[in-house]
Amino acid sequence: MSDDAPADLPRLTLPLSPESARSLAVGEQYLLDGEITATAGFSTHQRMVAHLERGEPLPVDLAGGAFFHMGSKCRETADGWIPDYVNPTTSTRFDAFMPTIIRRLGLTSLGGKGGLGDDVVPVLAEMGCVYFAMPGGASPLLSRGAERRLETGWDDLIEQFRLSRFRLRDFGPVTVAIDAHGNSMFGDLRQRAEGRLPSILADLKAARTASERAG
């Protein structure tokens, strides 16, 4: 186990089966082992969708697997390609592409920062797929859990944008932020924020009126 990995967290091995994905609940935290494919590239998502719609295979096999929105920088050693760092990126950047990617590849887990849009969440429920939120600003901790890069595809792209397959060990902590039943931490937060907005605006208006009278 990595020195900084929280020892008391339960563990999951990726890729998940749809049944395992559906057993997870919003708010649960885990450490991850196993394999994922990752990219931080907008153009990569465009290329993925174009290939899938033409029925062409992707250079890295993601079928039934785990797909993370995450950039990386690796170095070659005698033992293979070792990550210097990995860093999650904002998933909502890719909302327009994700329904096609999730459905065509039968993905069972996604990962990134910031969640996914309201149009994508029902697709996760439809397919039995969960979204793991990675903590922002925790690249040093997450990088310790990215054990090795196993292969890359589309090497004409910069390293951050390639499709890169990694082996994970003690990766995390990650939080189930959207479960495979359509429950979303981000949706709950937005609803609470919207519910507080009228009182916030009323308080601001009252403060402004009081300031004007005092002036």
RAKA-V172327 format. One record per helix or strand of 2 or more residues. SS is the DSSP state (hx for helix, st for strand). FROM is the first residue (numbers start at 0). LEN is the number of residues. If there is no record, write none. Layout:
ss = [SS	SS]
from = [FROM	FROM]
len = [LEN	LEN]
This chain:
ss = [st	hx	st	hx	st	st	hx	st	hx	st	hx	st	hx	st	hx]
from = [9	17	28	41	65	79	90	108	117	129	138	145	158	162	184]
len = [5	5	11	13	12	9	15	5	10	5	6	8	3	16	30]
